[in-house]
Amino acid sequence: MATNTTLKKTTAETTESAPENVTTDPAPRRAATVVGPPLGRGQEPETVTLSHHLRIDGTDYTPGARILVSPDYARRLRGQGFTART
């Protein structure tokens, strides 16, 4: 049987050597932006998966891209066949 020769630190030693205010997330997460027309009052954004290439506000979105849009815009995209069937 092998023995471990490293010494364990006591809790007092551990708290003294631990740095304070350490964040594990290197960059703050941004809220996902709604593409296209803005949300109306009280509306929640919908996630749609595109089935075709689409350019919205000068940004190209490829087929399979998942974007957040207003419910009204999602309905229009579905009606025009731009969303994937899921």
Backbone hydrogen bonds, N-H to C=O, Kabsch-Sander energy under -0.5 kcal/mol:
donor,donor_aa,acceptor,acceptor_aa,energy
5,T,3,T,-0.6
14,T,10,T,-2.0
15,T,11,T,-2.1
16,E,12,A,-1.5
17,S,13,E,-1.6
18,A,14,T,-1.1
23,T,21,N,-0.5
35,V,68,L,-3.4
43,Q,40,G,-1.8
46,E,69,V,-3.2
48,V,46,E,-0.5
48,V,67,I,-2.6
50,L,48,V,-0.5
50,L,65,A,-2.5
51,S,82,F,-2.9
52,H,82,F,-0.9
54,L,61,Y,-2.5
56,I,54,L,-0.6
56,I,59,T,-2.4
59,T,56,I,-1.9
61,Y,54,L,-2.9
64,G,50,L,-3.0
65,A,62,T,-2.1
67,I,48,V,-2.3
67,I,65,A,-0.5
68,L,33,T,-0.5
69,V,46,E,-2.8
69,V,67,I,-0.5
74,A,70,S,-2.5
75,R,71,P,-2.0
76,R,72,D,-1.9
77,L,73,Y,-2.6
78,R,74,A,-2.3
79,G,75,R,-2.2
80,Q,76,R,-1.7
81,G,78,R,-1.1
82,F,77,L,-2.6
83,T,77,L,-0.6
84,A,49,T,-3.5
86,T,84,A,-0.7
